[in-house]
């Protein structure tokens, strides 16, 4: 037990050091952590690390999916739902089919069912890797929105392909219409269970006397309860967490106080960093175990298969991304689409941002050691090794070159898209105007007689905060009802701004990222006023 705790603490320390080094070298930290794990795995005397897939699926996956869903823009998700669905479902199935037929023809003794099993494992890109690489790089908002939306739901489709392919290998039979029906049931019922559990937590947050600490703790309980409930009934736990997370995120302003929101965001930022860091370094540390299990296959032969499958996966995604853009342009003649002229630039970036990660490795590790008849599971070790090679090639090669691809492509925002700086200024202007109108209508007397309220109005009109002037005003006022009334006015005005902000959030003109930024500013202002009491 003590050794396990010490090992985990050592991993946290190593993750922190490697992330700092990655930031200094300006390299995306998931890439650096995997490479760091690879190097560390060759240190003599290092304890052998066997990654249990249950740890990934039960401990790491629910909170990481929930956090991704919480910060995903529902507005953007719905706007680009067609292309997101195509990538998350269509591309996963297409990739699985291509990998199945290629591996069946390429690898001796590799059946079509095993090919689909491998395809289901390596088809979903990793969300964290793509978003981490894109941080600090100027890309159109549509690219980020599509990649985030795809990463939320592609795990559900890939895990479904994996389940049915695994069943086909074990039983020796596969019925397409049964698989299609089961896939729909897994997805729909997973969504329903996620929404049902989310409504329970919504009621707890809104109508029970919770505190900021309780609210934060409940946000960590919710994803596990959603996932485990859905899996208990043999439905998609991934879709349960995603749908429940999207619902609670969209409604959080109705039940979270400003302090709850600030505390939860800070806590989740730390937990997400730790979970992602540990997961990516464990991928690199798993190499010795995977290599030892190759058995009859030579390393050179296995690497050759892995590189060929990696190339197939990359090319398939690039082609499907371009074909999807052409298809969108074609169907725009008959139906309304969000972007009738997607062009080739954004699809190139989306196609190249297909880095694989921890879900693929966990799926491969969850393949049973023995078949139903007690014999070793066919080609298990080779599937594990190919999966690792695909993760390494896509994560390192595509991750390191993605910034170069973006600079070469030189993507442009869609015509008519308002720049984020302009959105930010417009939102701020609207909030100031609605606040001044509210002050004039409801606090005209206080504006004339209360120096602090008058100072607040002046500050809003000029949009300049003079700290010394505010301190002088505070010193001249006795700490009596004047101060209390000032706090009431400020909190009341903040609430009006908050309502206007949520109204603006429902308009398509402003992105959710801009709205969240102003929401955080209002939360900080309210927190400051509350602490002065």
Kinemage of the C-alpha trace (Angstrom):
@kinemage 1
@onewidth
@group {chain A} dominant
@subgroup {mainchain}
@vectorlist {calphas} color= white
{ca unk a 1} P 0.000 0.000 0.000
{ca unk a 2} L 2.764 2.424 0.977
{ca unk a 3} L 4.660 1.591 -2.215
{ca unk a 4} L 1.579 2.358 -4.311
{ca unk a 5} L 1.106 5.738 -2.610
{ca unk a 6} L 4.784 6.598 -3.030
{ca unk a 7} L 4.648 5.604 -6.701
{ca unk a 8} L 1.593 7.808 -7.285
{ca unk a 9} L 3.239 10.764 -5.515
{ca unk a 10} L 6.382 10.233 -7.589
{ca unk a 11} L 4.262 10.250 -10.757
{ca unk a 12} L 2.644 13.543 -9.721
{ca unk a 13} L 6.044 15.107 -9.116
{ca unk a 14} L 7.402 13.814 -12.436
{ca unk a 15} L 4.278 15.031 -14.277
{ca unk a 16} L 4.662 18.524 -12.798
{ca unk a 17} L 8.342 18.703 -13.717
{ca unk a 18} L 7.757 17.439 -17.249
{ca unk a 19} L 4.878 19.854 -17.832
{ca unk a 20} L 7.045 22.770 -16.708
{ca unk a 21} L 9.791 21.612 -19.062
{ca unk a 22} L 7.256 21.215 -21.892
{ca unk a 23} L 6.066 24.776 -21.338
{ca unk a 24} L 9.646 26.037 -21.399
{ca unk a 25} L 10.271 24.174 -24.684
{ca unk a 26} L 6.865 25.267 -26.039
{ca unk a 27} L 5.751 21.664 -26.645
{ca unk a 28} L 2.245 20.372 -25.957
{ca unk a 29} L 2.426 18.619 -22.589
{ca unk a 30} L 0.590 15.364 -23.540
{ca unk a 31} L 3.261 14.719 -26.184
{ca unk a 32} L 6.072 15.489 -23.765
{ca unk a 33} L 4.558 13.316 -21.022
{ca unk a 34} L 4.272 10.281 -23.302
{ca unk a 35} L 7.866 10.718 -24.472
{ca unk a 36} L 8.952 11.281 -20.874
{ca unk a 37} L 7.189 8.104 -19.807
{ca unk a 38} L 8.962 6.208 -22.599
{ca unk a 39} L 12.377 7.424 -21.437
{ca unk a 40} L 11.613 6.705 -17.778
{ca unk a 41} L 10.428 3.180 -18.629
{ca unk a 42} L 13.998 2.269 -19.690
{ca unk a 43} L 15.499 3.208 -16.292
{ca unk a 44} L 16.905 0.002 -14.707
{ca unk a 45} L 15.154 -1.171 -11.560
{ca unk a 46} L 11.984 0.833 -12.137
{ca unk a 47} L 8.913 -0.978 -10.752
{ca unk a 48} L 6.837 -2.664 -13.461
{ca unk a 49} L 3.613 -0.755 -14.109
{ca unk a 50} L 0.630 -2.720 -15.411
{ca unk a 51} L -2.164 -0.342 -16.379
{ca unk a 52} L -5.534 -1.756 -15.348
{ca unk a 53} L -8.186 -0.760 -17.947
{ca unk a 54} L -10.811 -0.582 -15.201
{ca unk a 55} L -8.823 2.270 -13.655
{ca unk a 56} L -9.121 4.217 -16.911
{ca unk a 57} L -12.791 3.492 -17.523
{ca unk a 58} L -13.979 3.869 -13.924
{ca unk a 59} L -11.622 6.440 -12.381
{ca unk a 60} L -10.187 8.605 -15.161
{ca unk a 61} L -12.763 8.594 -17.976
{ca unk a 62} L -15.928 9.907 -16.188
{ca unk a 63} L -14.389 13.081 -14.709
{ca unk a 64} L -12.396 13.869 -17.856
{ca unk a 65} L -15.507 13.511 -20.035
{ca unk a 66} L -17.566 15.547 -17.565
{ca unk a 67} L -15.028 18.361 -17.495
{ca unk a 68} L -14.905 18.409 -21.299
{ca unk a 69} L -18.714 18.483 -21.492
{ca unk a 70} L -18.900 21.269 -18.885
{ca unk a 71} L -16.716 23.591 -20.942
{ca unk a 72} L -18.217 22.657 -24.299
{ca unk a 73} L -20.462 25.268 -25.854
{ca unk a 74} L -23.897 23.726 -26.355
{ca unk a 75} L -24.677 26.508 -28.799
{ca unk a 76} L -21.634 25.657 -30.921
{ca unk a 77} L -22.234 21.927 -30.478
{ca unk a 78} L -25.755 22.213 -31.862
{ca unk a 79} L -24.695 24.582 -34.626
{ca unk a 80} L -22.118 22.116 -35.984
{ca unk a 81} L -24.056 18.981 -35.038
{ca unk a 82} L -23.995 17.501 -38.566
{ca unk a 83} L -20.234 17.560 -39.055
{ca unk a 84} L -19.671 16.554 -35.412
{ca unk a 85} L -21.985 13.562 -35.865
{ca unk a 86} L -20.255 12.648 -39.114
{ca unk a 87} L -16.835 12.647 -37.449
{ca unk a 88} L -17.944 11.057 -34.175
{ca unk a 89} L -20.059 8.283 -35.697
{ca unk a 90} L -19.458 8.114 -39.451
{ca unk a 91} L -15.679 8.517 -39.321
{ca unk a 92} L -15.346 6.001 -36.486
{ca unk a 93} L -17.278 3.386 -38.485
{ca unk a 94} L -15.406 4.179 -41.718
{ca unk a 95} L -12.033 4.002 -39.944
{ca unk a 96} L -12.993 0.721 -38.295
{ca unk a 97} L -13.985 -0.774 -41.657
{ca unk a 98} L -10.818 0.389 -43.438
{ca unk a 99} L -8.569 -0.864 -40.633
{ca unk a 100} L -10.470 -4.171 -40.543
{ca unk a 101} L -10.011 -4.952 -44.230
{ca unk a 102} L -6.415 -3.682 -44.416
{ca unk a 103} L -5.268 -5.607 -41.341
{ca unk a 104} L -7.105 -8.721 -42.543
{ca unk a 105} L -5.213 -8.564 -45.848
{ca unk a 106} L -1.887 -7.462 -44.343
{ca unk a 107} L -1.391 -9.506 -41.182
{ca unk a 108} L -1.241 -13.324 -41.373
{ca unk a 109} L -3.909 -14.977 -39.243
{ca unk a 110} L -5.748 -11.695 -38.629
{ca unk a 111} L -9.477 -12.314 -39.148
{ca unk a 112} L -11.996 -9.653 -40.177
{ca unk a 113} L -13.508 -9.693 -36.681
{ca unk a 114} L -10.076 -8.991 -35.175
{ca unk a 115} L -9.667 -6.204 -37.720
{ca unk a 116} L -12.898 -4.574 -36.561
{ca unk a 117} L -11.728 -5.027 -32.970
{ca unk a 118} L -8.510 -3.150 -33.763
{ca unk a 119} L -10.456 -0.520 -35.719
{ca unk a 120} L -12.796 0.114 -32.817
{ca unk a 121} L -9.821 0.538 -30.514
{ca unk a 122} L -7.794 3.052 -32.561
{ca unk a 123} L -10.591 5.009 -34.256
{ca unk a 124} L -11.342 7.721 -31.609
{ca unk a 125} L -8.962 10.728 -31.348
{ca unk a 126} L -8.037 12.063 -27.917
{ca unk a 127} L -9.704 15.315 -26.915
{ca unk a 128} L -7.075 16.552 -24.481
{ca unk a 129} L -4.212 16.131 -26.935
{ca unk a 130} L -5.910 18.154 -29.675
{ca unk a 131} L -7.085 21.001 -27.439
{ca unk a 132} L -3.716 21.125 -25.675
{ca unk a 133} L -1.848 21.457 -28.973
{ca unk a 134} L -4.267 24.134 -30.197
{ca unk a 135} L -3.805 26.286 -27.084
{ca unk a 136} L -1.934 29.433 -27.919
{ca unk a 137} L -2.383 28.899 -31.661
{ca unk a 138} L -4.774 31.118 -33.573
{ca unk a 139} L -7.367 28.891 -35.252
{ca unk a 140} L -10.958 29.622 -36.258
{ca unk a 141} L -13.460 28.996 -33.493
{ca unk a 142} L -15.323 26.535 -35.711
{ca unk a 143} L -12.302 24.186 -35.738
{ca unk a 144} L -12.073 24.095 -31.947
{ca unk a 145} L -15.850 23.682 -31.582
{ca unk a 146} L -15.954 20.735 -34.004
{ca unk a 147} L -12.957 18.979 -32.417
{ca unk a 148} L -14.378 19.435 -28.911
{ca unk a 149} L -17.806 18.193 -29.966
{ca unk a 150} L -16.370 15.192 -31.789
{ca unk a 151} L -14.210 14.171 -28.842
{ca unk a 152} L -17.217 14.179 -26.526
{ca unk a 153} L -19.165 11.480 -28.333
{ca unk a 154} L -16.722 9.534 -30.488
{ca unk a 155} L -15.692 7.381 -27.525
{ca unk a 156} L -19.262 6.072 -27.336
{ca unk a 157} L -19.299 4.940 -30.966
{ca unk a 158} L -15.784 3.460 -30.876
{ca unk a 159} L -16.452 1.544 -27.660
{ca unk a 160} L -19.654 0.196 -29.205
{ca unk a 161} L -17.752 -1.060 -32.270
{ca unk a 162} L -15.198 -2.559 -29.890
{ca unk a 163} L -17.858 -4.383 -27.857
{ca unk a 164} L -19.553 -5.961 -30.854
{ca unk a 165} L -16.264 -6.876 -32.510
{ca unk a 166} L -15.090 -8.484 -29.266
{ca unk a 167} L -18.344 -10.438 -29.040
{ca unk a 168} L -17.895 -11.547 -32.664
{ca unk a 169} L -14.376 -12.813 -31.965
{ca unk a 170} L -15.480 -14.686 -28.859
{ca unk a 171} L -18.696 -16.152 -30.309
{ca unk a 172} L -17.675 -16.414 -33.964
{ca unk a 173} L -20.855 -14.710 -35.219
{ca unk a 174} L -21.950 -11.175 -36.066
{ca unk a 175} L -25.431 -9.965 -37.045
{ca unk a 176} L -25.446 -6.444 -38.494
{ca unk a 177} L -29.058 -5.445 -37.781
{ca unk a 178} L -28.753 -6.622 -34.180
{ca unk a 179} L -25.590 -4.587 -33.774
{ca unk a 180} L -27.214 -1.475 -35.294
{ca unk a 181} L -30.274 -1.800 -33.037
{ca unk a 182} L -28.142 -2.351 -29.960
{ca unk a 183} L -25.995 0.657 -30.873
{ca unk a 184} L -29.065 2.906 -30.988
{ca unk a 185} L -30.298 1.527 -27.676
{ca unk a 186} L -26.894 1.971 -26.024
{ca unk a 187} L -26.680 5.581 -27.196
{ca unk a 188} L -30.273 6.729 -26.603
{ca unk a 189} L -30.670 5.037 -23.233
{ca unk a 190} L -27.252 6.320 -22.157
{ca unk a 191} L -28.387 9.870 -22.930
{ca unk a 192} L -31.678 9.351 -21.084
{ca unk a 193} L -29.958 7.991 -17.977
{ca unk a 194} L -27.449 10.840 -18.010
{ca unk a 195} L -30.224 13.443 -18.216
{ca unk a 196} L -32.208 11.706 -15.465
{ca unk a 197} L -29.260 11.698 -13.055
{ca unk a 198} L -28.439 15.304 -14.054
{ca unk a 199} L -31.977 16.395 -13.119
{ca unk a 200} L -31.513 14.846 -9.676
{ca unk a 201} L -28.324 16.832 -9.126
{ca unk a 202} L -30.001 19.943 -10.541
{ca unk a 203} L -32.717 19.618 -7.892
{ca unk a 204} L -30.162 19.063 -5.117
{ca unk a 205} L -28.111 22.103 -6.120
{ca unk a 206} L -31.100 24.380 -6.590
{ca unk a 207} L -33.478 23.529 -3.765
{ca unk a 208} L -31.365 22.114 -0.933
{ca unk a 209} L -29.242 24.351 1.366
{ca unk a 210} L -25.862 23.522 -0.168
{ca unk a 211} L -22.626 25.431 0.363
{ca unk a 212} L -19.809 26.162 -2.063
{ca unk a 213} L -17.851 23.165 -0.769
{ca unk a 214} L -20.860 20.875 -1.050
{ca unk a 215} L -21.617 22.110 -4.579
{ca unk a 216} L -18.023 21.434 -5.603
{ca unk a 217} L -18.039 17.966 -4.061
{ca unk a 218} L -21.297 17.119 -5.858
{ca unk a 219} L -19.752 18.018 -9.206
{ca unk a 220} L -17.222 15.234 -8.621
{ca unk a 221} L -19.893 12.734 -7.586
{ca unk a 222} L -22.163 13.436 -10.578
{ca unk a 223} L -20.009 12.010 -13.435
{ca unk a 224} L -19.292 8.767 -11.578
{ca unk a 225} L -22.949 8.258 -10.715
{ca unk a 226} L -23.989 8.942 -14.327
{ca unk a 227} L -21.376 6.566 -15.717
{ca unk a 228} L -21.936 3.738 -13.232
{ca unk a 229} L -25.738 3.919 -13.475
{ca unk a 230} L -25.662 3.637 -17.263
{ca unk a 231} L -23.068 0.847 -17.235
{ca unk a 232} L -25.045 -1.028 -14.596
{ca unk a 233} L -27.925 -1.314 -17.078
{ca unk a 234} L -25.450 -2.098 -19.916
{ca unk a 235} L -25.913 1.221 -21.714
{ca unk a 236} L -23.349 3.825 -22.757
{ca unk a 237} L -21.747 5.406 -19.705
{ca unk a 238} L -19.878 7.799 -21.999
{ca unk a 239} L -23.091 9.237 -23.448
{ca unk a 240} L -24.599 9.427 -19.951
{ca unk a 241} L -21.722 11.571 -18.667
{ca unk a 242} L -21.641 13.747 -21.791
{ca unk a 243} L -25.391 14.434 -21.884
{ca unk a 244} L -25.613 15.021 -18.128
{ca unk a 245} L -22.566 17.291 -18.154
{ca unk a 246} L -23.913 19.365 -21.043
{ca unk a 247} L -27.277 19.790 -19.287
{ca unk a 248} L -25.819 20.882 -15.941
{ca unk a 249} L -23.316 23.177 -17.626
{ca unk a 250} L -26.063 24.864 -19.642
{ca unk a 251} L -28.199 25.392 -16.504
{ca unk a 252} L -25.466 26.086 -13.939
{ca unk a 253} L -26.327 29.788 -13.673
{ca unk a 254} L -29.712 28.785 -12.233
{ca unk a 255} L -28.356 26.900 -9.213
{ca unk a 256} L -24.705 27.900 -8.657
{ca unk a 257} L -23.790 30.940 -6.606
{ca unk a 258} L -20.793 32.980 -7.698
{ca unk a 259} L -18.622 31.456 -4.945
{ca unk a 260} L -19.667 27.904 -5.868
{ca unk a 261} L -18.793 28.519 -9.487
{ca unk a 262} L -15.381 30.013 -8.649
{ca unk a 263} L -14.501 27.254 -6.194
{ca unk a 264} L -15.640 24.457 -8.523
{ca unk a 265} L -13.725 25.856 -11.494
{ca unk a 266} L -10.503 26.120 -9.485
{ca unk a 267} L -10.889 22.606 -8.066
{ca unk a 268} L -11.653 21.075 -11.463
{ca unk a 269} L -8.694 22.821 -13.098
{ca unk a 270} L -6.328 21.105 -10.667
{ca unk a 271} L -8.001 17.694 -10.778
{ca unk a 272} L -8.182 17.709 -14.573
{ca unk a 273} L -4.495 18.580 -14.813
{ca unk a 274} L -3.527 15.742 -12.466
{ca unk a 275} L -5.705 13.130 -14.184
{ca unk a 276} L -4.582 14.048 -17.692
{ca unk a 277} L -0.943 14.218 -16.675
{ca unk a 278} L -0.923 10.834 -14.944
{ca unk a 279} L -2.801 9.177 -17.815
{ca unk a 280} L -0.420 10.385 -20.518
{ca unk a 281} L 2.741 9.467 -18.624
{ca unk a 282} L 1.282 6.015 -17.918
{ca unk a 283} L 0.946 5.476 -21.680
{ca unk a 284} L 4.712 5.854 -22.046
{ca unk a 285} L 5.457 3.747 -18.960
{ca unk a 286} L 3.380 0.874 -20.341
{ca unk a 287} L 5.811 0.216 -23.240
{ca unk a 288} L 7.978 -2.487 -21.568
{ca unk a 289} L 4.910 -4.537 -20.634
{ca unk a 290} L 3.534 -4.309 -24.173
{ca unk a 291} L 6.857 -5.234 -25.808
{ca unk a 292} L 7.299 -8.246 -23.523
{ca unk a 293} L 3.961 -9.611 -24.649
{ca unk a 294} L 4.721 -9.644 -28.380
{ca unk a 295} L 5.493 -13.353 -28.281
{ca unk a 296} L 6.067 -14.879 -31.732
{ca unk a 297} L 6.180 -11.560 -33.562
{ca unk a 298} L 9.499 -9.790 -33.963
{ca unk a 299} L 9.723 -6.142 -32.955
{ca unk a 300} L 10.585 -5.086 -36.508
{ca unk a 301} L 7.561 -6.908 -37.924
{ca unk a 302} L 5.219 -5.519 -35.289
{ca unk a 303} L 6.540 -1.968 -35.794
{ca unk a 304} L 5.989 -2.343 -39.569
{ca unk a 305} L 2.348 -3.333 -39.029
{ca unk a 306} L 1.891 -0.474 -36.551
{ca unk a 307} L 3.335 2.144 -38.920
{ca unk a 308} L 1.191 0.946 -41.843
{ca unk a 309} L -1.989 0.995 -39.735
{ca unk a 310} L -1.024 4.451 -38.422
{ca unk a 311} L -0.671 5.751 -41.980
{ca unk a 312} L -4.037 4.225 -42.917
{ca unk a 313} L -5.718 5.891 -39.938
{ca unk a 314} L -4.201 9.318 -40.706
{ca unk a 315} L -4.995 9.225 -44.434
{ca unk a 316} L -8.557 7.991 -43.826
{ca unk a 317} L -9.296 10.906 -41.497
{ca unk a 318} L -7.820 13.461 -43.898
{ca unk a 319} L -9.880 12.092 -46.816
{ca unk a 320} L -13.121 11.898 -44.843
{ca unk a 321} L -12.658 15.473 -43.583
{ca unk a 322} L -12.277 16.766 -47.144
{ca unk a 323} L -15.139 14.633 -48.475
{ca unk a 324} L -17.378 15.877 -45.668
{ca unk a 325} L -16.642 19.464 -46.707
{ca unk a 326} L -17.521 18.643 -50.334
{ca unk a 327} L -20.693 16.868 -49.237
{ca unk a 328} L -21.705 19.862 -47.091
{ca unk a 329} L -21.251 22.187 -50.049
{ca unk a 330} L -23.341 19.852 -52.229
{ca unk a 331} L -26.290 19.407 -49.853
{ca unk a 332} L -26.364 23.144 -49.050
{ca unk a 333} L -28.297 23.525 -52.313
{ca unk a 334} L -31.275 21.717 -50.785
{ca unk a 335} L -30.999 22.144 -46.999
{ca unk a 336} L -29.834 24.878 -44.664
{ca unk a 337} L -26.314 24.350 -43.286
{ca unk a 338} L -24.186 26.414 -40.916
{ca unk a 339} L -21.445 26.923 -43.495
{ca unk a 340} L -22.266 26.353 -47.152
{ca unk a 341} L -18.652 26.957 -48.216
{ca unk a 342} L -16.380 25.200 -45.711
{ca unk a 343} L -13.416 25.270 -48.098
{ca unk a 344} L -10.341 23.043 -47.684
{ca unk a 345} L -8.346 24.851 -44.982
{ca unk a 346} L -10.344 24.001 -41.853
{ca unk a 347} L -10.896 20.357 -42.936
{ca unk a 348} L -7.109 19.953 -43.268
{ca unk a 349} L -6.625 21.067 -39.656
{ca unk a 350} L -9.500 18.901 -38.418
{ca unk a 351} L -8.160 15.954 -40.389
{ca unk a 352} L -4.631 16.323 -39.024
{ca unk a 353} L -5.784 16.821 -35.404
{ca unk a 354} L -6.531 13.116 -34.971
{ca unk a 355} L -4.161 12.233 -32.137
{ca unk a 356} L -5.019 9.006 -30.322
{ca unk a 357} L -4.737 8.625 -26.563
{ca unk a 358} L -5.718 6.879 -23.392
{ca unk a 359} L -9.143 5.518 -24.397
{ca unk a 360} L -7.533 3.527 -27.199
{ca unk a 361} L -4.914 2.053 -24.860
{ca unk a 362} L -7.493 1.241 -22.178
{ca unk a 363} L -9.715 -0.490 -24.742
{ca unk a 364} L -6.812 -2.612 -25.971
{ca unk a 365} L -5.811 -3.555 -22.428
{ca unk a 366} L -9.395 -4.598 -21.644
{ca unk a 367} L -9.244 -7.417 -24.215
{ca unk a 368} L -9.491 -10.626 -22.157
{ca unk a 369} L -6.436 -12.855 -21.880
{ca unk a 370} L -8.432 -15.992 -22.680
{ca unk a 371} L -11.225 -16.783 -25.110
{ca unk a 372} L -14.423 -18.539 -24.003
{ca unk a 373} L -12.911 -21.983 -24.662
{ca unk a 374} L -9.946 -21.247 -22.394
{ca unk a 375} L -7.411 -20.740 -25.191
{ca unk a 376} L -5.335 -17.529 -25.381
{ca unk a 377} L -7.186 -14.658 -27.041
{ca unk a 378} L -6.002 -14.527 -30.660
{ca unk a 379} L -3.518 -11.784 -31.561
{ca unk a 380} L -4.064 -9.907 -28.292
{ca unk a 381} L -0.413 -8.918 -27.831
{ca unk a 382} L -0.048 -7.748 -31.430
{ca unk a 383} L -3.230 -5.647 -31.146
{ca unk a 384} L -1.801 -4.055 -27.989
{ca unk a 385} L 1.480 -3.228 -29.695
{ca unk a 386} L -0.149 -1.822 -32.843
{ca unk a 387} L -2.389 0.333 -30.661
{ca unk a 388} L 0.636 1.701 -28.822
{ca unk a 389} L 2.428 2.475 -32.104
{ca unk a 390} L -0.659 4.276 -33.475
{ca unk a 391} L -0.924 6.346 -30.281
{ca unk a 392} L 2.765 7.210 -30.395
{ca unk a 393} L 2.831 8.078 -34.114
{ca unk a 394} L -0.354 10.163 -34.135
{ca unk a 395} L 0.352 11.896 -30.827
{ca unk a 396} L 4.003 12.742 -31.469
{ca unk a 397} L 4.082 13.158 -35.254
{ca unk a 398} L 0.740 14.922 -35.688
{ca unk a 399} L 0.962 16.758 -32.379
{ca unk a 400} L 4.384 18.249 -33.089
{ca unk a 401} L 3.560 19.141 -36.694
{ca unk a 402} L 0.029 20.478 -36.140
{ca unk a 403} L 1.250 24.045 -35.426
{ca unk a 404} L 3.266 23.919 -38.658
{ca unk a 405} L 0.241 22.640 -40.590
{ca unk a 406} L -1.883 25.463 -39.187
{ca unk a 407} L 0.677 28.080 -40.220
{ca unk a 408} L 0.917 26.536 -43.683
{ca unk a 409} L -2.852 26.329 -44.137
{ca unk a 410} L -3.336 29.860 -42.765
{ca unk a 411} L -7.010 29.340 -41.834
{ca unk a 412} L -9.466 32.205 -41.946
{ca unk a 413} L -12.586 32.909 -39.960
{ca unk a 414} L -15.879 32.505 -41.777
{ca unk a 415} L -17.294 35.576 -43.483
{ca unk a 416} L -19.526 37.529 -41.168
{ca unk a 417} L -17.834 36.155 -38.034
{ca unk a 418} L -17.380 38.883 -35.446
{ca unk a 419} L -13.905 38.862 -33.938
{ca unk a 420} L -13.704 37.876 -30.286
{ca unk a 421} L -12.282 41.263 -29.313
{ca unk a 422} L -15.303 42.991 -30.858
{ca unk a 423} L -17.672 40.546 -29.148
{ca unk a 424} L -15.967 41.235 -25.838
{ca unk a 425} L -16.250 45.002 -26.248
{ca unk a 426} L -19.892 44.770 -27.336
{ca unk a 427} L -20.855 42.595 -24.368
{ca unk a 428} L -19.089 44.969 -21.974
{ca unk a 429} L -20.844 47.959 -23.520
{ca unk a 430} L -24.259 46.299 -23.252
{ca unk a 431} L -23.667 45.347 -19.610
{ca unk a 432} L -22.607 48.892 -18.741
{ca unk a 433} L -25.618 50.393 -20.528
{ca unk a 434} L -28.147 48.113 -18.848
{ca unk a 435} L -26.506 48.798 -15.455
{ca unk a 436} L -26.626 52.582 -15.895
{ca unk a 437} L -30.248 52.418 -17.009
{ca unk a 438} L -31.114 50.325 -13.956
{ca unk a 439} L -29.268 52.718 -11.632
{ca unk a 440} L -31.096 55.732 -13.058
{ca unk a 441} L -34.487 54.041 -12.788
{ca unk a 442} L -34.191 52.403 -9.352
{ca unk a 443} L -31.467 54.250 -7.453
{ca unk a 444} L -31.803 57.869 -8.498
{ca unk a 445} L -31.919 59.091 -4.862
{ca unk a 446} L -28.889 57.020 -3.835
{ca unk a 447} L -26.982 58.299 -6.856
{ca unk a 448} L -27.474 61.877 -5.645
{ca unk a 449} L -27.019 61.354 -1.880
{ca unk a 450} L -24.751 58.331 -1.505
{ca unk a 451} L -21.197 59.198 -2.548
{ca unk a 452} L -20.240 55.553 -3.128
{ca unk a 453} L -23.176 54.890 -5.449
{ca unk a 454} L -22.430 58.132 -7.305
{ca unk a 455} L -18.836 56.975 -7.650
{ca unk a 456} L -20.063 53.647 -9.034
{ca unk a 457} L -22.147 55.408 -11.667
{ca unk a 458} L -19.244 57.671 -12.636
{ca unk a 459} L -16.966 54.683 -12.926
{ca unk a 460} L -19.428 52.937 -15.239
{ca unk a 461} L -19.934 56.013 -17.387
{ca unk a 462} L -16.225 56.581 -17.917
{ca unk a 463} L -15.275 52.876 -17.790
{ca unk a 464} L -12.282 53.856 -15.700
{ca unk a 465} L -11.634 52.625 -12.209
{ca unk a 466} L -9.619 55.135 -10.174
{ca unk a 467} L -8.482 53.249 -7.074
{ca unk a 468} L -7.356 56.297 -5.174
{ca unk a 469} L -10.643 58.099 -5.727
{ca unk a 470} L -12.557 55.051 -4.461
{ca unk a 471} L -10.322 54.816 -1.371
{ca unk a 472} L -10.871 58.523 -0.656
{ca unk a 473} L -14.608 58.018 -0.914
{ca unk a 474} L -14.453 55.057 1.461
{ca unk a 475} L -12.389 57.017 4.016
{ca unk a 476} L -14.877 59.896 4.027
{ca unk a 477} L -17.790 57.583 4.736
{ca unk a 478} L -18.494 56.152 8.152
{ca unk a 479} L -19.057 52.413 8.313
{ca unk a 480} L -22.771 52.669 8.872
{ca unk a 481} L -25.815 52.107 6.700
{ca unk a 482} L -24.119 53.995 3.842
{ca unk a 483} L -21.649 51.156 3.297
{ca unk a 484} L -24.338 48.498 3.670
{ca unk a 485} L -26.583 50.250 1.205
{ca unk a 486} L -23.684 50.569 -1.222
{ca unk a 487} L -23.099 46.809 -1.091
{ca unk a 488} L -26.802 46.161 -1.707
{ca unk a 489} L -26.743 48.440 -4.742
{ca unk a 490} L -23.622 46.813 -6.182
{ca unk a 491} L -24.978 43.270 -5.720
{ca unk a 492} L -28.302 44.311 -7.208
{ca unk a 493} L -26.563 45.853 -10.233
{ca unk a 494} L -24.407 42.749 -10.665
{ca unk a 495} L -27.548 40.613 -10.707
{ca unk a 496} L -29.028 42.807 -13.434
{ca unk a 497} L -25.809 42.469 -15.422
{ca unk a 498} L -25.904 38.718 -14.936
{ca unk a 499} L -29.443 38.467 -16.311
{ca unk a 500} L -28.474 40.586 -19.315
{ca unk a 501} L -25.416 38.403 -19.819
{ca unk a 502} L -27.514 35.232 -19.909
{ca unk a 503} L -29.880 36.906 -22.380
{ca unk a 504} L -26.917 37.759 -24.601
{ca unk a 505} L -25.693 34.191 -24.230
{ca unk a 506} L -28.806 32.927 -26.005
{ca unk a 507} L -28.018 35.066 -29.038
{ca unk a 508} L -25.911 33.593 -31.810
{ca unk a 509} L -23.818 36.740 -32.142
{ca unk a 510} L -21.696 36.044 -29.038
{ca unk a 511} L -19.586 32.950 -28.340
{ca unk a 512} L -19.930 31.085 -25.064
{ca unk a 513} L -16.244 31.719 -24.341
{ca unk a 514} L -16.851 35.487 -24.281
{ca unk a 515} L -19.950 35.046 -22.118
{ca unk a 516} L -18.055 32.819 -19.661
{ca unk a 517} L -15.258 35.370 -19.397
{ca unk a 518} L -17.683 38.130 -18.394
{ca unk a 519} L -19.498 35.752 -16.058
{ca unk a 520} L -16.199 35.083 -14.271
{ca unk a 521} L -15.592 38.824 -13.943
{ca unk a 522} L -19.016 39.303 -12.356
{ca unk a 523} L -18.360 36.381 -10.000
{ca unk a 524} L -15.077 37.954 -8.885
{ca unk a 525} L -16.722 41.347 -8.328
{ca unk a 526} L -19.490 39.771 -6.259
{ca unk a 527} L -16.959 37.710 -4.291
{ca unk a 528} L -14.989 40.865 -3.495
{ca unk a 529} L -18.100 42.704 -2.266
{ca unk a 530} L -19.169 39.705 -0.182
{ca unk a 531} L -15.773 39.398 1.527
{ca unk a 532} L -15.816 43.084 2.490
{ca unk a 533} L -18.890 42.496 4.640
